[in-house]
Amino acid sequence: MKYWLLASAIALSLLSGSAMEGAGKPANETNLGGLRPGKDTMRDANHKFKGLIANPSGNGDTWFEDPCNNQYIEFHGNAQGVIATIVVGNGPRGVADCVARAYSRTVRSRLGSGRGLLLEDPCSSAANIYGKPESERVDDPSNSDIKSLNYDFSRVGSKVPQVLQIQCSISTNQVVKMTLSASKT
């Protein structure tokens, strides 16, 4: 009986120790909207989001909007057509005639991060997923309701996107915009 209690205590301490290590380890992000800056192309973006309303610009950048959820995704590419930056944000509130399923978390997740962070999630979810940001600040003094959480993934290596910026509304405590950028494309 004593050996069983001792073995249980050792197993419990080992399990809780490994869980604590994982909780404190910051995660990196490699994709936003299912695409990877520095790897995927503008052609990939056009193919993946062909069901949404496309708004190509004259400079090769494209953005798509999801009118049911009032969200958008922007792709900024380089001269070779490789995506350099992906931005996901809330658009202006419009009126769209959509089925109830269009508002589900599953549908909204197509514009989320690879680790499951979505627009309108609580801002604390970012820290739970990515750890403590390298910087946290109010970028625009004229709009003090938005704070930016900045994550630098250069520690992981040059083969992954390098910078993730998450903007949160201070008043609603919700994620309102995410930007993932590659360092060089």
N, C-alpha and C positions, 0 to 999 in steps of 0.2 A: 504494500500500500504506500509506504514511504517513497519507494522508487518511482511509482506512478505519479505521485504528486511532484516529485523533483523533476521528472521528465516533462511533465506538463508545464511546470514553471519555466524550464529552460526553453521549451518550444515556444511558449507565449512571449518570452522576452526576445527571442530571435525574430519572431514574426513582427512584433511591434517595432523592433529596431529597423528592420528592412522597410517597413511601411513609412517610418519617419524619414528615412533617407530619400525615398521616392517623393514624399510630399515637399521636401525642401529643395529638390533639384529643379531648376528652371528648365522649362521645355522650349524648344525652338519651333518656329512655324515655317512650313515650306510651301503652303498654298492658301489661296483665298479664292473662293468661288470655284474651287476644284481645279484651278490652274496655277502654275508655278512661274513667278517672274524669273527671268534669266534662262528659262528652259523652254517654256511653251511659246507659241507664236500667235500673232493676231488671227491667223487662219483658224487655229484651234479655238480661240475665243468665239469667232463667228460661227463655227460649227456647234460648239457646246450650247450657246445661247440663242440659237436660231428661232426658238419659240417665243422669245421676248421681243419687245419693240426695240429695233436697232436705230441708233443715231450716230452714223459715222461723221467724223469731222474731216475737214480738208487736209489735215496734217497727218493722217494715218491713224490717229487715235479713234477709238470707238467706245460708246457707252450704250448699255442696254438698260431698259427699265422694266420693272415688274409693277404694273399699275394696280394689281390687287393688293399688294403689300406696301405700295408707295416706297419702293426701294430701287436703287440703281447699282450698277456695277460698271466701272470705267476701266479701260485698258489703255495704257500709254506704252507705245512701242518704240523701238529704235529703227534706224534706217534699214536694217536687215529683216524687220518684221517680227523681231523677238520682243515679247512683253517685258518691259522694264519695271512697270509699276501697275499694281491693281488697287483700285479704290472701291469700297462698298459703302453706301450711305443711304440715309433716308431722304426721299424726294419730297416734293410738296404734296400735301394731302389732296388727292383728287377723288373723283367718283368713278368707280369701276364696277361693272356688273359681273361679279365673280361667284363661283360656287364656294360653299363653305370650306371645302377641302383646300382651297387655294391659300387659306390663312394658316394652315397647320404648320407646326414646327418642322415637319418633314419637308414640306415644299419650301419653306423659308431657308432651310439649311443649304440649298444649292448656292446661296450667296454668303455662306458662312466660312469660317476658317477651317483648316484641316483638322483642328483639334476640337471643333464643335462650338466655338464662340459665334453667336449670332447677334445681329442688330437687335436692340431692345432687351438683350440679356442684362442682368444686373452688372454693374461695373466691377463688383467684387469677383465675378466669374473670371475676369481677365487675370487677376492676381492668383486665383486658384489654379488656373491653367498654366500661366507663363511665369509665375513667381513675381518678385518685386521688380517694378520697372526701373530702368537706369535713370530715368527722369520723369517727373510728374509736374506739369505746370499748366497755367492758363496762357494759351498762345496769343489770344486776341483780347487786349484790354477793353475793346468796345463790346465784346461778347463774353463776359466773365462767367457765363453759365457753362461753358465748355472747357473741360480740362483734358489735356493730352497725356496719355501714358505711353512712354517710348521705350521700346525693347530693342537692344542691339544684339544680334546673333553672330557677330564676327568671331566670337570664341569658338563657334562650331566649325568654322572653316569657310572657305570662299565658294564652295559648291552649293550653298543654300542661300535663299534670300537673306539679306543682312539686316533689314530694319522693318519693324512692325510698329505702327503708331495706331493707338486706339483712342478715339475721342469719346468722352463720356459727358452726358448732361449732368451737371451737379444737382439741378433741381429734381430731376426724375430718377437719378442714379441708374441710368440706362446707357448702354453702348449705342452711339448714334452714327459712328463712322469708323472704318478700319482701312488702313493703307499698308500694303506690303510691297517692299521694293527690293530689287536685286542691287548689288553694289555696282556691277559692271555687266553689260549684256553685249 
